Amino acid sequence: MGALLTGRNILIMGLRNKWSIAWGIAKTAYEQGANVILTYQGEREEEGAKELAADLGNAAIYNCDISRDEEIDQLFSNIETRFEKIHGLVHAIAHAKREDIQNNFIFTSREGFAHALDISAYSLVAVSRGAKKLMAEGASIITLTYLGADRVFTGYNVMGVAKAALEATVRYLANDLGNSGIRVNAISAGPIKTISAKGVKDFGSILDTVESKAPLKRRVTLEDLGKSALYLLSDLSSGVTGEIMHVDCGFNIMGV
Ligand SMILES: NC(=O)c1ccc[n+]([C@@H]2O[C@H](COP(=O)([O-])OP(=O)(O)OC[C@H]3O[C@@H](n4cnc5c(N)ncnc54)[C@H](O)[C@@H]3O)[C@@H](O)[C@H]2O)c1
């Protein structure tokens, strides 16, 4: 047990199961003394997410579909009633329609493009606006992105476009919220087996390539991501905002 987040209320959005990146971050935050607040989406995830929340000192947990403004408003109203303030927000949410990450990118539909950008990029704007009212000076917002924002990974498709928008969103939010002493950063995570990742065509070969080419010769783990999130959520990163931090065992620096 450490104490880097003692007494801090940290909202972590996007808990599906024990493989979720949100879970890796939640566990680390809890071990560092945070009061963890979690969200999941819909009945299908409810039971599993609530069981996991129980393991973190019966963490508060709420349902929130990030595509619905009224659910976001309700979430922050519930949090204000129970906690008054939040000191950190983790946005670990993305979605694209299955056909848009299985077919060639050129076949992306207008609707599929709008959906991926709404859920995976705009949602950060919406939740940051909701959180701002409750955020104390020194609060930190983080999101999760992927190298597919900068480079082409066959099969990542519209999600790569959404991640590029998400990274630009981080910079614009960092500028807007800097006056209030709120920092906004992203972790660009190396590939890790989760339900979302399984939807990406040829994900297995991406994992194998990382393991053989990354300087550390291994894949990133939930613990790696939890520790880097801890740095960005805590005062250890007090001078860092608008940053896209690669946590990928160094894969992003490699050429051929
Ligand atoms: N797994 C990877 O290899 C990898 C790499 C880099 C970045 N990321 C990013 O990490 C984040 C977390 O994904 P993960 O890999 O842990 O997968 P995951 O499937 O465990 O989590 C994704 C979460 O997004 C939620 N979500 C989707 N649509 C939603 C909506 N409308 N409202 C609310 N929640 C919604 C799901 O319910 C789920 O909890 C995503 O942004 C993902 O793109 C993942």
The ligand as an ORCA input file, in Angstrom:
! r2SCAN-3c Opt
* xyz 0 1
  N      -6.637     -3.101    -25.291
  C      -5.740     -2.437    -26.010
  O      -4.872     -3.021    -26.691
  C      -5.732     -0.935    -25.983
  C      -4.584     -0.247    -26.422
  C      -4.586      1.146    -26.410
  C      -5.709      1.831    -25.968
  N      -6.818      1.129    -25.538
  C      -7.974      1.892    -25.085
  O      -8.224      1.626    -23.723
  C      -9.583      1.966    -23.437
  C     -10.219      0.843    -22.626
  O     -10.396     -0.302    -23.452
  P     -10.031     -1.785    -22.978
  O      -9.010     -2.295    -23.929
  O      -9.777     -1.815    -21.524
  O     -11.349     -2.610    -23.355
  P     -12.678     -2.966    -22.519
  O     -13.565     -3.605    -23.537
  O     -12.378     -3.732    -21.316
  O     -13.228     -1.528    -22.098
  C     -13.895     -0.686    -22.989
  C     -15.011     -0.040    -22.217
  O     -15.697      0.919    -23.044
  C     -17.032      0.877    -22.630
  N     -17.956      1.523    -23.550
  C     -18.120      1.320    -24.891
  N     -19.149      2.087    -25.340
  C     -19.619      2.788    -24.259
  C     -20.663      3.728    -24.072
  N     -21.467      4.120    -25.069
  N     -20.857      4.247    -22.825
  C     -20.074      3.854    -21.794
  N     -19.089      2.958    -21.914
  C     -18.865      2.425    -23.134
  C     -17.322     -0.608    -22.500
  O     -18.518     -0.788    -21.779
  C     -16.081     -1.064    -21.768
  O     -16.267     -0.967    -20.373
  C     -10.241      2.216    -24.795
  O     -10.261      3.614    -25.046
  C      -9.281      1.540    -25.751
  O      -9.357      2.066    -27.068
  C      -6.833     -0.230    -25.531
*
